[in-house]
Amino acid sequence: MNKYLLGIDIGTSSVKTIICDVDKYKIIASETAEHDLYSPFPGWTEENPEDWWENTVKTVSACIAKSKVEPKQIAGIGTTGMLPAFVLLDEKGEVLRPSIQQSDSRTYKEMDYLREKIDPDTFFNITGCSLNQQMIAPKILWMKENEPEIFSKTRTILGSYDYINYKLTGNFSLESNWALESGMFDIKTGDWSEDILRIIGINKNYFPKVNQPSTVIGTVTKEAAKKIGALEGIPVIAGVADMIASAFMAGIQNPGDLIIKLGSAGDITFSSDHLITDKRLFIDYHVIPDNYYLSGCMASSGSLIKWFKKQFISKPEISYADLDREAEKISSGSDGLIVLPYFIGEKTPIFDPIARGVIFGLTIYHTIFHVYRAILEAIGFGFQHHIDVIKEISLEPKNVIAADGGASSKAWVQMLSNMFGLPIKCLKQNPDASLGAAFIAGIATKCFSDWSESKEFIDVSHAFYPDETEHIKYQKYYSLYRKLYFDLKENFKTLNKIA
């Protein structure tokens, strides 16, 4: 009898469910249902966890109906989603208020309090993370100060896919990466930090057991099975963060594997077989036990390119492919034009929210297409900066993959290959996080025998190889790119004060 796996992705704007055929390494059904993101006050981002469950019921039952898979053939369920959402449940397991999302920025006062109470270096040494508003720790402080009546009723704190797992199984569990990114977890001991919990004024009884992604945390209950159209008793795993699931399914599995995601933001993820942290990068647990992901996220990538096209290309019939063709006619370095891509500040590796975009070296010789190419190169230099950080901590990229929408631009990926001096592979299709969740469930339920089997889902469409002459030329421009930021850093601060 054929076996199938379910993958459920709790995204910021929708829930996506897929059914995967184990024997054919193929997705046979996919369904999506949208939900709302609320912002009742400036800087607030909230969602209703009950909407996630309602959409899970809709998409799972629709997938089963569409695929005509018999419920008894479903061997396991994997969940994934945004990280770290903040869900509060009362003693009956009911949602107390809308979730506070990872992008919420209401906790600036709480951040100041934490900085006063704990030295940033000490905090980093405990958690492996730099203190930021995405974390759960400042959100707990905010709840205690601003909604004490609600927080007094709280008995359990969960994340997004942890909540769906609870609705499926009736069991409470936290996935290890939610714990790691909460700002309260000791990365070295693998347990909650008593020192940080003491500062926040909370005990660890609020937090369920922390499990690795592939741990089976329970089985589908009779009540949940009736709602989603499945059978009682299907194993459910702890799940995994969406960015980790998608990176893994794109082939970032072995030490030295690296992916650059050319989406609205610029994400980069590196696979390591040992724990190593750096303040310029984020750290996450790998899907494979005892391995880790080092990652970075640039504030703008595709969003900067989209801004350029909207502001400077008046003819709507001119496509990105047209812009690429014009850019290819221009030499590397855009004839002496360098852009700093910090148009909305920058995240990793400089963590400077008041950095600004710069177009340096502009002359009347330059055209709008020079600026376009310089923007592509600037984003590449941003990725190069991350690669330099990785090398500085004695790690070496060996296998580079480009993914997301920008990877369809052959001109851009070739620039990146020349810039890095490394071959870059592109995939025929970018695997979704939901597929990663399904595969992990397959490992947990013995449908797959080895983590490397995930590569059966991956098809490389083509590869780009570096030109050594171009690489040498790019490194001269890159050195100037790095110097420009440090030369202008204090000016950005001054501008921020007077603007």
Summary of the structure (lengths in Angstrom):
residues: 499
radius of gyration: 23.2
end to end distance: 67.2
largest distance: 71.5
contacts: 1750
relative contact order: 0.12
helix: 41%
strand: 22%
